């Protein structure tokens, strides 16, 4: 609806052809020429209705209650779509692969609990017989990365020592008496390089060691744990035995339960 002045009625009718003349109501003769009247704008109303219909269609396209949708990747349907917790609506279903990736990358609480409704997942122990080898493999990978960083640090320190000897070798030989004790000079140089390399490698290991452990813990260890402790579907599996206390103790020691 729109308010229009009677004095501008002719100008409005020429500039806005969408107004229909049969909707115009003339005032009584005794009223002022500057009185206002209500004029319906059907085109604007129809435009608003079309815009609202488009928004409704888009909403219906994005959220379809008839088909289950994964709350993480937002894909509709799938073979491994499960309902692991007490969430309802669009938060109810999730792909098992998406959930396992979420459990392996988020904090420890998310491994065995839903971060939305705070419900505990129904976990089923699926511990492989070669679990000891997986744990040993994890330790080997951590030791490999630590050794790699240590060797790189030693090479960098040795390279810096060679540069110092090349540019300041004469001054160092005169300072430490190379002419009188040549072997002692080289022994002190090697010991200095090794000592500096060890100290520098120690500090670098402290700084990088935590990141290495976190990387292997999240990428390897927690991914393996998601396969060992499988989340069951609450919608289809009803009678599931409780997790063994030994497994619960292990998860609590790791901060995952």
C-alpha angles and dihedrals in degrees: 000000000000136000114231131179121238092226091060096042096106093046092049093049090055097045097040110042091176091081113095118222094218089064093058115100119200116220123237116274095251096059125095121267090235096061118124131229135193116253120187117225105206095178094057091047092051090048091054090049091052091050091049091049091051091052091048090050092050091049092049090049094051097044117036113176093193094065123053114242130199110245093212107044095018092225117148118237129346140164096257097047109135140169103229101170145019096279117128136206119013090349094060103084132053135167113255091229091051091047093049091050089049091049092050097049104037130072122293095266092062092058094075103011137062110246091211107048095015091230121152116248119238100244125198118200112234101170112172120225092240093057093124090060092052091052091047090048090053091053091048091053092050092049090048093056092047091050091048092054092046093052092048091052092050091050092050092050091047091050091051090049091053090051091050091049092049096052100031102025096116094050091048093049091052092045096052097035101252093174092059100036111020096162092048090055093054091044092054091046092053092045091050092050093047093046094049090045092051094048093045091045090050093055092043090051090053092051098042098032094076092050091049092051092047091049094051092040093055100033100040114010099043092042089055090047091055087059092046094049107042122194113232127219110252092200097059105020112066109160107048120158116240119259115270113260091237090059091046090052091050093050091048091051088054091047093244102115 
